[in-house]
Amino acid sequence: MVEDGRARRLHVAVEGFCPDLRIAVLGTEAFAHRDDGAVLRLTSARLAALPRIPPVRDRHGNPARALEDLHGRWPDRLFASVVTPEGSGIANGLMHYDGHDWKPTPGLTDVNAIREVDLWNHDRLVVRVLAHDNDGLFDDLRVLVPEDSQLDMARRLSVCGRETGFSHVTIDRTGVMGIALSCPDAQHLAIWRFEDDAPVIHRLDLATSVGSPFAVASDTRGGFVAAYRESILVHFEPRGVRVLDVPGRGARVTFMDVDSKGRIWILRGDALYRQATSGWVRERVPGLGVIEQVGSIASKTPWIRRRGTFYLHGWQLREDGRILARDGHGEWQSVPPPRSRVFPGEPLYVDFFFPTADGNMWTQAHSRRRHGPAGREIPWLAILSTAEFAEPIMCSDARARSYLGEDPPRL
């Protein structure tokens, strides 16, 4: 977040030896989680004041083999995608946290992979899955509704039968859902209002095949904008379809989003463009190197992450994680990452960032240096936040405890 033209600093929230440490952002909440099912809600309060979330288990009551991601919202609609042993192979499942414990989610017993999970109008669950039946595998979209404190399948969406592909589900603030659909002969986008029994489906007719979109964003007015790999932007409105002009030449469009004023932002090559009344305006982003990530466009503080290169004795090296944020005056300010709290003076390098709905930023970071007795390499990871942490949390396991000690709070 940027205040008074100056970028706030990032602070260490979690740090330590934790090779499978990941972060999930749900609305305004952030959660750290690990493969073994450990989940911790992150706030700037002290750890002792945080409510404990029990470790995630699979539908058989066994520890999760891998906790892939968290979905939904805190506290009564929190879902975990888990991978568990099943017979001679593995299976994907969706566990639901009801505020006390983790329970299986009905209606997903035939699922091979969970692609995406969204909440619709605060209570219905939209799950994009790879499912199976006697005829093989197929894409499917499930809408699950709560009934008697459980979730049951309500309906499915299909355009061209088993060949229907689902690539994106986007839900705007008013509950209008945009669903990108693909069939062998055409691309479609469905606009489904919560109060309607069925969606309005628009067909995209172009002279060339464009494949599925890589991004779909709400236009803030009940329609959706879809971006395709061939640098084609399409505006799907409730009453029709319109192909938009795209600025720049050569490089493909690799990012697209819409801000709170309905303006489209795109990244083409290393040029970041913003839609304006008179056309497109190129943002003046300082520094060199590839822009690898753009985010938080919907908030008042867009962020970007650059990756530069430098040379040492003929070797090309990466310069990771230069973060910039756009202030209220339209200027881009550098947001330097903090130093390690455990190894004083050692820098941390940002890998990815995750914006929250209230404008805060969480990032996943790493240290380049090797840590451990006798030079043994220990993967050192961190989670950083624009919210200052009163008591950073130590993430480690038994292999590092003798080295790091037991004093800090742990994930």
VOPAGU-2260 file (C-alpha; in pm, 1 decimal, decimal comma):
REM VOPAGU-2260
SITE   aa  ch    i         X         Y         Z
SITE  MET   A    0       0,0       0,0       0,0
SITE  VAL   A    1     119,1     354,2     -72,1
SITE  GLU   A    2      33,9     643,5     154,1
SITE  ASP   A    3     116,2    1015,9     101,6
SITE  GLY   A    4     321,5     930,3    -207,4
SITE  ARG   A    5     556,8     701,1     -15,3
SITE  ALA   A    6     559,0     323,9     -32,9
SITE  ARG   A    7     522,1     142,2     295,3
SITE  ARG   A    8     791,8    -109,1     373,9
SITE  LEU   A    9     751,5    -484,2     376,6
SITE  HIS   A   10     793,2    -663,9     711,3
SITE  VAL   A   11     876,8   -1022,0     802,1
SITE  ALA   A   12     567,9   -1218,7     907,1
SITE  VAL   A   13     696,2   -1578,4     879,2
SITE  GLU   A   14    1052,6   -1695,9     829,0
SITE  GLY   A   15    1250,6   -2015,5     854,1
SITE  PHE   A   16    1339,5   -2359,0     722,6
SITE  CYS   A   17    1014,0   -2470,7     565,6
SITE  PRO   A   18    1056,2   -2606,9     210,2
SITE  ASP   A   19     681,1   -2638,4     145,0
SITE  LEU   A   20     573,9   -2304,4     297,3
SITE  ARG   A   21     299,5   -2134,0      94,4
SITE  ILE   A   22      55,0   -1847,2     136,0
SITE  ALA   A   23    -312,4   -1815,0      43,6
SITE  VAL   A   24    -499,9   -1482,6      34,5
SITE  LEU   A   25    -879,3   -1491,2      74,0
SITE  GLY   A   26   -1042,6   -1148,4      61,5
SITE  THR   A   27    -871,9    -947,1     335,3
SITE  GLU   A   28    -730,2   -1252,0     516,8
SITE  ALA   A   29    -396,3   -1427,3     464,5
SITE  PHE   A   30    -305,3   -1783,1     564,8
SITE  ALA   A   31      27,1   -1966,4     577,6
SITE  HIS   A   32       9,5   -2340,1     512,1
SITE  ARG   A   33     232,8   -2642,0     460,1
SITE  ASP   A   34     197,8   -2980,7     291,7
SITE  ASP   A   35     150,0   -3158,1     624,5
SITE  GLY   A   36    -183,0   -2976,5     675,8
SITE  ALA   A   37     -62,1   -2703,9     912,3
SITE  VAL   A   38    -266,3   -2382,8     863,2
SITE  LEU   A   39    -218,0   -2049,7    1039,7
SITE  ARG   A   40    -422,9   -1734,4     991,8
SITE  LEU   A   41    -180,9   -1442,9     971,3
SITE  THR   A   42    -250,8   -1113,8    1146,1
SITE  SER   A   43     -31,6    -846,7    1297,9
SITE  ALA   A   44    -144,0    -954,9    1644,9
SITE  ARG   A   45      66,5   -1176,3    1864,8
SITE  LEU   A   46      52,0   -1546,4    1795,5
SITE  ALA   A   47     -99,0   -1629,1    2133,9
SITE  ALA   A   48    -409,8   -1426,8    2044,8
SITE  LEU   A   49    -471,9   -1608,5    1716,8
SITE  PRO   A   50    -743,6   -1877,4    1700,3
SITE  ARG   A   51    -594,1   -2218,3    1633,7
SITE  ILE   A   52    -694,7   -2398,7    1315,0
SITE  PRO   A   53    -655,9   -2776,8    1343,7
SITE  PRO   A   54    -430,1   -2947,1    1084,7
SITE  VAL   A   55    -611,6   -3051,3     767,5
SITE  ARG   A   56    -695,3   -3422,7     737,4
SITE  ASP   A   57    -839,0   -3616,2     443,7
SITE  ARG   A   58   -1187,9   -3768,7     428,4
SITE  HIS   A   59   -1057,4   -4084,5     598,7
SITE  GLY   A   60    -926,2   -3885,5     895,2
SITE  ASN   A   61    -559,8   -3929,3     797,1
SITE  PRO   A   62    -308,0   -3644,4     772,6
SITE  ALA   A   63    -318,9   -3477,9     430,6
SITE  ARG   A   64     -47,7   -3597,6     196,3
SITE  ALA   A   65     -27,0   -3249,7      46,8
SITE  LEU   A   66    -229,4   -2937,1     115,1
SITE  GLU   A   67    -235,9   -2770,2    -226,0
SITE  ASP   A   68    -438,2   -2454,3    -163,6
SITE  LEU   A   69    -700,6   -2279,0      49,6
SITE  HIS   A   70   -1024,6   -2129,0     -83,8
SITE  GLY   A   71   -1338,6   -1948,8      36,1
SITE  ARG   A   72   -1346,7   -1703,6     322,8
SITE  TRP   A   73   -1278,0   -1698,2     694,1
SITE  PRO   A   74   -1408,9   -1842,2     919,9
SITE  ASP   A   75   -1710,2   -2055,8     821,5
SITE  ARG   A   76   -1638,5   -2098,5     450,5
SITE  LEU   A   77   -1278,6   -2215,7     444,1
SITE  PHE   A   78   -1192,1   -2499,9     205,4
SITE  ALA   A   79    -867,3   -2691,6     154,0
SITE  SER   A   80    -766,3   -2880,4    -161,0
SITE  VAL   A   81    -575,0   -3189,6     -48,1
SITE  VAL   A   82    -398,8   -3479,8    -215,9
SITE  THR   A   83    -431,5   -3812,5     -34,2
SITE  PRO   A   84    -337,6   -4178,2     -99,0
SITE  GLU   A   85    -632,3   -4365,6    -251,3
SITE  GLY   A   86    -595,9   -4733,8    -334,6
SITE  SER   A   87    -293,9   -4778,8    -560,8
SITE  GLY   A   88    -274,1   -4408,3    -649,7
SITE  ILE   A   89    -361,5   -4065,0    -518,6
SITE  ALA   A   90    -684,0   -3864,1    -516,7
SITE  ASN   A   91    -783,4   -3499,9    -481,0
SITE  GLY   A   92   -1038,3   -3390,3    -225,2
SITE  LEU   A   93   -1194,1   -3072,8     -90,4
SITE  MET   A   94   -1218,0   -3042,7     286,6
SITE  HIS   A   95   -1446,6   -2785,8     453,2
SITE  TYR   A   96   -1360,8   -2611,5     782,1
SITE  ASP   A   97   -1679,5   -2536,4     979,5
SITE  GLY   A   98   -1512,0   -2332,3    1252,9
SITE  HIS   A   99   -1429,4   -2640,0    1461,5
SITE  ASP   A  100   -1297,5   -2918,2    1239,2
SITE  TRP   A  101   -1233,6   -3023,1     878,5
SITE  LYS   A  102   -1506,1   -3226,9     703,5
SITE  PRO   A  103   -1538,7   -3378,1     352,3
SITE  THR   A  104   -1731,8   -3179,6      90,8
SITE  PRO   A  105   -2011,3   -3393,4     -62,2
SITE  GLY   A  106   -2076,1   -3386,0    -435,8
SITE  LEU   A  107   -1711,1   -3426,1    -536,2
SITE  THR   A  108   -1649,8   -3799,9    -499,3
SITE  ASP   A  109   -1590,4   -3847,5    -873,3
SITE  VAL   A  110   -1329,1   -3572,7    -898,9
SITE  ASN   A  111    -972,3   -3637,2   -1020,8
SITE  ALA   A  112    -846,0   -3280,0    -984,9
SITE  ILE   A  113    -978,3   -2955,8    -836,4
SITE  ARG   A  114    -889,1   -2665,9   -1066,0
SITE  GLU   A  115   -1058,3   -2367,7    -902,4
SITE  VAL   A  116   -1292,5   -2288,2    -612,4
SITE  ASP   A  117   -1501,2   -1970,1    -576,7
SITE  LEU   A  118   -1776,6   -1846,8    -345,9
SITE  TRP   A  119   -2092,0   -1721,3    -514,9
SITE  ASN   A  120   -2321,3   -1480,7    -329,7
SITE  HIS   A  121   -2156,3   -1566,7       3,8
SITE  ASP   A  122   -2293,3   -1920,9      36,7
SITE  ARG   A  123   -2285,8   -2119,7    -289,0
SITE  LEU   A  124   -1965,2   -2289,7    -389,1
SITE  VAL   A  125   -1852,6   -2297,3    -753,6
SITE  VAL   A  126   -1593,0   -2568,8    -819,1
SITE  ARG   A  127   -1414,5   -2619,1   -1152,6
SITE  VAL   A  128   -1295,8   -2980,9   -1167,3
SITE  LEU   A  129   -1160,5   -3261,7   -1380,0
SITE  ALA   A  130   -1408,0   -3545,4   -1320,5
SITE  HIS   A  131   -1445,9   -3902,0   -1443,2
SITE  ASP   A  132   -1718,1   -4149,1   -1530,1
SITE  ASN   A  133   -1738,6   -4476,9   -1722,8
SITE  ASP   A  134   -1651,8   -4296,8   -2047,2
SITE  GLY   A  135   -1335,8   -4129,9   -1914,4
SITE  LEU   A  136   -1226,7   -3785,5   -1798,2
SITE  PHE   A  137   -1408,7   -3458,3   -1861,4
SITE  ASP   A  138   -1410,9   -3094,3   -1745,0
SITE  ASP   A  139   -1701,1   -2999,1   -1523,8
SITE  LEU   A  140   -1831,5   -2705,5   -1326,5
SITE  ARG   A  141   -2022,4   -2779,5   -1007,5
SITE  VAL   A  142   -2244,3   -2536,5    -819,2
SITE  LEU   A  143   -2290,5   -2660,2    -463,1
SITE  VAL   A  144   -2546,8   -2512,8    -223,4
SITE  PRO   A  145   -2553,9   -2544,7     157,4
SITE  GLU   A  146   -2834,6   -2753,2     298,5
SITE  ASP   A  147   -2860,2   -2884,5     653,6
SITE  SER   A  148   -2508,9   -2754,0     724,4
SITE  GLN   A  149   -2368,3   -2954,9     432,5
SITE  LEU   A  150   -2299,8   -2890,6      65,1
SITE  ASP   A  151   -2481,8   -3077,9    -209,2
SITE  MET   A  152   -2459,8   -3057,9    -585,4
SITE  ALA   A  153   -2727,3   -2828,9    -729,9
SITE  ARG   A  154   -2663,9   -2808,7   -1104,2
SITE  ARG   A  155   -2405,6   -2832,1   -1379,3
SITE  LEU   A  156   -2327,0   -2613,9   -1677,4
SITE  SER   A  157   -2261,7   -2757,0   -2023,9
SITE  VAL   A  158   -2250,2   -2603,8   -2372,9
SITE  CYS   A  159   -2127,6   -2883,9   -2597,6
SITE  GLY   A  160   -2166,5   -3189,7   -2375,2
SITE  ARG   A  161   -1857,2   -3376,3   -2262,9
SITE  GLU   A  162   -1638,9   -3165,9   -2491,6
SITE  THR   A  163   -1713,9   -2847,6   -2297,8
SITE  GLY   A  164   -1397,0   -2703,2   -2146,3
SITE  PHE   A  165   -1392,1   -2458,2   -1854,5
SITE  SER   A  166   -1087,3   -2231,8   -1822,9
SITE  HIS   A  167   -1188,8   -1942,6   -1594,9
SITE  VAL   A  168   -1454,1   -1848,6   -1341,7
SITE  THR   A  169   -1472,3   -1482,1   -1235,6
SITE  ILE   A  170   -1730,2   -1340,6    -992,3
SITE  ASP   A  171   -1777,9    -965,3    -953,3
SITE  ARG   A  172   -1877,2    -774,2    -639,7
SITE  THR   A  173   -2248,8    -794,8    -717,5
SITE  GLY   A  174   -2252,2   -1172,0    -765,1
SITE  VAL   A  175   -2244,6   -1181,4   -1146,9
SITE  MET   A  176   -2035,2   -1477,8   -1262,7
SITE  GLY   A  177   -1838,0   -1490,8   -1587,3
SITE  ILE   A  178   -1745,1   -1839,9   -1710,8
SITE  ALA   A  179   -1506,0   -1898,6   -2001,9
SITE  LEU   A  180   -1618,7   -2199,6   -2205,8
SITE  SER   A  181   -1451,2   -2373,8   -2498,4
SITE  CYS   A  182   -1592,9   -2610,0   -2760,4
SITE  PRO   A  183   -1418,3   -2769,7   -3058,8
SITE  ASP   A  184   -1567,5   -2510,1   -3295,6
SITE  ALA   A  185   -1576,0   -2187,9   -3088,5
SITE  GLN   A  186   -1508,1   -2003,0   -2766,2
SITE  HIS   A  187   -1791,3   -1883,8   -2543,1
SITE  LEU   A  188   -1835,0   -1673,2   -2232,3
SITE  ALA   A  189   -2134,3   -1721,4   -2003,6
SITE  ILE   A  190   -2267,3   -1437,5   -1787,2
SITE  TRP   A  191   -2467,7   -1579,0   -1498,9
SITE  ARG   A  192   -2650,2   -1351,7   -1256,1
SITE  PHE   A  193   -2714,5   -1508,3    -918,5
SITE  GLU   A  194   -3089,3   -1445,6    -931,7
SITE  ASP   A  195   -3123,7   -1611,1   -1275,6
SITE  ASP   A  196   -3188,6   -1981,9   -1327,5
SITE  ALA   A  197   -2950,6   -2005,9   -1622,8
SITE  PRO   A  198   -2668,7   -1796,1   -1773,9
SITE  VAL   A  199   -2663,7   -1587,9   -2091,0
SITE  ILE   A  200   -2403,8   -1748,7   -2320,1
SITE  HIS   A  201   -2216,5   -1541,7   -2579,7
SITE  ARG   A  202   -2032,6   -1704,8   -2870,7
SITE  LEU   A  203   -1705,5   -1554,6   -2997,9
SITE  ASP   A  204   -1685,0   -1570,9   -3376,6
SITE  LEU   A  205   -1338,8   -1490,7   -3515,3
SITE  ALA   A  206   -1164,9   -1576,5   -3842,0
SITE  THR   A  207    -881,9   -1750,0   -3654,7
SITE  SER   A  208    -876,7   -1990,8   -3362,4
SITE  VAL   A  209    -767,8   -1820,5   -3040,0
SITE  GLY   A  210    -789,1   -2099,0   -2781,0
SITE  SER   A  211    -902,5   -2042,8   -2424,4
SITE  PRO   A  212    -846,6   -1702,1   -2258,7
SITE  PHE   A  213    -561,6   -1668,2   -2009,8
SITE  ALA   A  214    -744,4   -1399,4   -1809,1
SITE  VAL   A  215   -1105,2   -1292,6   -1747,8
SITE  ALA   A  216   -1192,4    -981,8   -1543,8
SITE  SER   A  217   -1514,7    -804,0   -1447,8
SITE  ASP   A  218   -1572,7    -469,8   -1620,5
SITE  THR   A  219   -1751,3    -351,2   -1298,1
SITE  ARG   A  220   -2076,3    -302,2   -1495,6
SITE  GLY   A  221   -2208,6    -658,8   -1526,5
SITE  GLY   A  222   -1987,0    -762,3   -1818,4
SITE  PHE   A  223   -1644,6    -924,5   -1853,3
SITE  VAL   A  224   -1322,7    -869,2   -2048,9
SITE  ALA   A  225   -1131,1   -1175,5   -2174,4
SITE  ALA   A  226    -767,9   -1176,5   -2292,3
SITE  TYR   A  227    -637,1   -1439,6   -2534,3
SITE  ARG   A  228    -279,2   -1544,8   -2607,4
SITE  GLU   A  229    -291,6   -1399,5   -2959,1
SITE  SER   A  230    -314,3   -1050,4   -2800,7
SITE  ILE   A  231    -688,6   -1033,2   -2859,5
SITE  LEU   A  232    -907,7    -852,0   -2605,8
SITE  VAL   A  233   -1281,7    -918,6   -2611,4
SITE  HIS   A  234   -1547,0    -731,9   -2413,6
SITE  PHE   A  235   -1843,3    -956,8   -2334,7
SITE  GLU   A  236   -2134,5    -735,9   -2232,6
SITE  PRO   A  237   -2482,4    -853,8   -2134,9
SITE  ARG   A  238   -2613,8    -738,9   -2474,9
SITE  GLY   A  239   -2329,5    -841,1   -2705,6
SITE  VAL   A  240   -1961,1    -900,2   -2787,1
SITE  ARG   A  241   -1700,1    -643,0   -2891,7
SITE  VAL   A  242   -1334,8    -697,4   -2994,1
SITE  LEU   A  243   -1109,7    -420,4   -2856,8
SITE  ASP   A  244    -805,4    -254,1   -3009,5
SITE  VAL   A  245    -477,6    -344,6   -2838,8
SITE  PRO   A  246    -183,2    -100,9   -2811,9
SITE  GLY   A  247     176,2    -186,4   -2900,9
SITE  ARG   A  248     320,1    -435,7   -3146,2
SITE  GLY   A  249     526,7    -751,3   -3153,8
SITE  ALA   A  250     520,9    -907,2   -2809,3
SITE  ARG   A  251     210,5   -1085,0   -2686,4
SITE  VAL   A  252     -18,9    -961,6   -2413,8
SITE  THR   A  253      65,2   -1160,9   -2099,7
SITE  PHE   A  254    -143,7    -983,8   -1834,4
SITE  MET   A  255    -487,5    -820,4   -1822,3
SITE  ASP   A  256    -705,2    -684,3   -1542,7
SITE  VAL   A  257    -964,2    -411,6   -1480,8
SITE  ASP   A  258    -939,8    -149,3   -1207,4
SITE  SER   A  259   -1219,3     -17,8    -984,8
SITE  LYS   A  260   -1303,4     254,1   -1241,0
SITE  GLY   A  261   -1356,1      -0,3   -1518,8
SITE  ARG   A  262   -1026,8      79,3   -1697,0
SITE  ILE   A  263    -841,7    -213,4   -1855,4
SITE  TRP   A  264    -470,1    -265,3   -1782,3
SITE  ILE   A  265    -252,0    -490,2   -1999,1
SITE  LEU   A  266     113,4    -594,2   -2006,6
SITE  ARG   A  267     259,0    -637,7   -2356,1
SITE  GLY   A  268     623,9    -733,1   -2354,3
SITE  ASP   A  269     777,1    -497,0   -2099,3
SITE  ALA   A  270     520,3    -222,3   -2158,6
SITE  LEU   A  271     236,8    -170,7   -1910,6
SITE  TYR   A  272     -66,9       7,8   -2059,6
SITE  ARG   A  273    -371,1     163,4   -1895,9
SITE  GLN   A  274    -695,1     238,3   -2077,1
SITE  ALA   A  275    -792,7     607,0   -2089,4
SITE  THR   A  276   -1072,0     813,8   -2241,6
SITE  SER   A  277    -861,1     899,4   -2546,7
SITE  GLY   A  278    -712,2     551,4   -2595,5
SITE  TRP   A  279    -425,5     378,4   -2415,8
SITE  VAL   A  280    -158,9     533,5   -2192,3
SITE  ARG   A  281     175,7     364,4   -2129,2
SITE  GLU   A  282     282,8     367,0   -1765,7
SITE  ARG   A  283     627,2     510,4   -1694,7
SITE  VAL   A  284     772,0     231,1   -1482,4
SITE  PRO   A  285    1132,8     299,8   -1374,1
SITE  GLY   A  286    1415,3      48,5   -1389,7
SITE  LEU   A  287    1525,3    -224,0   -1626,7
SITE  GLY   A  288    1441,4    -592,9   -1651,0
SITE  VAL   A  289    1140,2    -799,6   -1734,0
SITE  ILE   A  290     810,9    -726,6   -1554,7
SITE  GLU   A  291     724,3   -1072,5   -1427,9
SITE  GLN   A  292     414,2    -994,4   -1221,9
SITE  VAL   A  293     144,7    -726,5   -1210,8
SITE  GLY   A  294    -120,4    -721,9    -941,5
SITE  SER   A  295    -360,8    -533,5    -717,6
SITE  ILE   A  296    -503,9    -345,5   -1017,3
SITE  ALA   A  297    -853,5    -354,0    -864,5
SITE  SER   A  298    -725,9    -164,5    -558,3
SITE  LYS   A  299    -591,4     191,3    -548,4
SITE  THR   A  300    -231,7      66,5    -537,2
SITE  PRO   A  301    -111,4    -137,8    -837,5
SITE  TRP   A  302     210,7    -334,6    -780,3
SITE  ILE   A  303     465,6    -488,5   -1016,1
SITE  ARG   A  304     761,6    -723,4    -972,8
SITE  ARG   A  305    1063,3    -692,2   -1201,8
SITE  ARG   A  306    1332,4    -946,8   -1280,3
SITE  GLY   A  307    1663,0    -802,3   -1398,1
SITE  THR   A  308    1987,3    -968,6   -1501,6
SITE  PHE   A  309    2347,1    -883,0   -1430,0
SITE  TYR   A  310    2677,4   -1041,2   -1527,4
SITE  LEU   A  311    2960,7   -1160,3   -1304,8
SITE  HIS   A  312    3275,4   -1313,9   -1460,1
SITE  GLY   A  313    3081,0   -1395,0   -1775,0
SITE  TRP   A  314    2791,5   -1563,8   -1590,3
SITE  GLN   A  315    2438,7   -1430,0   -1631,0
SITE  LEU   A  316    2269,4   -1405,6   -1291,8
SITE  ARG   A  317    1915,3   -1318,3   -1185,8
SITE  GLU   A  318    1829,0   -1022,1    -969,4
SITE  ASP   A  319    1512,5   -1138,1    -795,5
SITE  GLY   A  320    1217,7    -955,3    -660,1
SITE  ARG   A  321    1239,3    -582,4    -725,8
SITE  ILE   A  322     897,5    -455,5    -618,6
SITE  LEU   A  323     738,2    -125,9    -719,6
SITE  ALA   A  324     401,6      24,4    -617,2
SITE  ARG   A  325     207,9     305,9    -783,4
SITE  ASP   A  326     121,6     595,1    -552,4
SITE  GLY   A  327    -182,9     823,7    -557,1
SITE  HIS   A  328      -4,5    1064,9    -793,0
SITE  GLY   A  329      61,7     801,4   -1058,4
SITE  GLU   A  330     431,5     762,5    -973,1
SITE  TRP   A  331     597,9     422,7    -923,2
SITE  GLN   A  332     791,3     387,6    -597,7
SITE  SER   A  333    1034,8     113,1    -502,2
SITE  VAL   A  334     928,5    -109,2    -209,5
SITE  PRO   A  335    1246,3    -261,1     -64,5
SITE  PRO   A  336    1217,1    -602,6     104,2
SITE  PRO   A  337    1332,6    -630,5     466,9
SITE  ARG   A  338    1636,5    -811,3     601,4
SITE  SER   A  339    1616,3   -1146,8     773,2
SITE  ARG   A  340    1509,5   -1135,2    1138,8
SITE  VAL   A  341    1716,3   -1444,4    1219,5
SITE  PHE   A  342    2035,3   -1371,7    1022,4
SITE  PRO   A  343    2095,7    -997,6    1073,1
SITE  GLY   A  344    2183,5    -806,9     758,1
SITE  GLU   A  345    2098,6   -1086,6     517,6
SITE  PRO   A  346    1863,8    -980,1     235,8
SITE  LEU   A  347    1541,7   -1156,6     139,9
SITE  TYR   A  348    1431,7   -1178,3    -223,6
SITE  VAL   A  349    1066,5   -1165,3    -330,1
SITE  ASP   A  350     936,3   -1449,0    -551,4
SITE  PHE   A  351     563,6   -1365,6    -578,4
SITE  PHE   A  352     320,9   -1121,6    -423,5
SITE  PHE   A  353     -43,7   -1166,6    -321,2
SITE  PRO   A  354    -264,4    -857,2    -273,3
SITE  THR   A  355    -559,5    -858,1     -33,0
SITE  ALA   A  356    -893,9    -691,9    -100,0
SITE  ASP   A  357    -820,1    -410,6     148,7
SITE  GLY   A  358    -499,5    -303,2     -29,5
SITE  ASN   A  359    -241,3    -480,9     187,5
SITE  MET   A  360      25,8    -693,9      21,4
SITE  TRP   A  361     170,7   -1032,0     118,1
SITE  THR   A  362     474,5   -1176,4     -56,4
SITE  GLN   A  363     661,9   -1504,4     -64,2
SITE  ALA   A  364    1037,2   -1462,4     -43,8
SITE  HIS   A  365    1361,2   -1658,2      -6,9
SITE  SER   A  366    1722,0   -1621,8     104,7
SITE  ARG   A  367    2009,6   -1714,5    -127,8
SITE  ARG   A  368    2258,2   -1801,6     141,5
SITE  ARG   A  369    2315,9   -2154,7     265,2
SITE  HIS   A  370    2231,0   -2210,7     628,4
SITE  GLY   A  371    2298,3   -2499,9     857,6
SITE  PRO   A  372    2579,2   -2680,0    1043,1
SITE  ALA   A  373    2890,0   -2764,5     838,9
SITE  GLY   A  374    2761,4   -2563,3     543,8
SITE  ARG   A  375    2458,5   -2790,0     495,6
SITE  GLU   A  376    2206,5   -2619,4     267,9
SITE  ILE   A  377    1869,3   -2541,2     427,9
SITE  PRO   A  378    1592,8   -2392,1     210,6
SITE  TRP   A  379    1517,7   -2062,1     383,4
SITE  LEU   A  380    1179,8   -1909,1     301,1
SITE  ALA   A  381     979,8   -1613,8     430,0
SITE  ILE   A  382     639,0   -1449,7     406,2
SITE  LEU   A  383     646,1   -1068,9     406,6
SITE  SER   A  384     364,3    -821,0     458,7
SITE  THR   A  385     294,6    -448,5     437,0
SITE  ALA   A  386     127,5    -492,7     777,2
SITE  GLU   A  387     392,3    -473,3    1049,1
SITE  PHE   A  388     411,6    -795,0    1250,3
SITE  ALA   A  389     442,1    -759,9    1627,6
SITE  GLU   A  390     590,2   -1107,9    1661,3
SITE  PRO   A  391     722,7   -1282,7    1347,4
SITE  ILE   A  392     654,5   -1655,0    1334,3
SITE  MET   A  393     928,3   -1913,0    1289,9
SITE  CYS   A  394     855,9   -2186,2    1035,3
SITE  SER   A  395    1069,2   -2496,9    1072,6
SITE  ASP   A  396    1063,2   -2871,0    1124,6
SITE  ALA   A  397    1259,8   -3118,2    1336,8
SITE  ARG   A  398    1564,2   -3108,6    1107,0
SITE  ALA   A  399    1623,8   -2740,9    1185,3
SITE  ARG   A  400    1511,0   -2709,7    1545,0
SITE  SER   A  401    1846,9   -2797,7    1697,8
SITE  TYR   A  402    2003,4   -2530,0    1480,7
SITE  LEU   A  403    1745,4   -2252,5    1518,2
SITE  GLY   A  404    1631,5   -2313,1    1875,8
SITE  GLU   A  405    1279,4   -2329,3    2016,8
SITE  ASP   A  406    1219,4   -1973,7    2136,5
SITE  PRO   A  407    1023,3   -1815,7    1847,8
SITE  PRO   A  408     657,2   -1905,8    1790,2
SITE  ARG   A  409     622,1   -2173,3    1522,4
SITE  LEU   A  410     404,5   -2269,2    1233,6
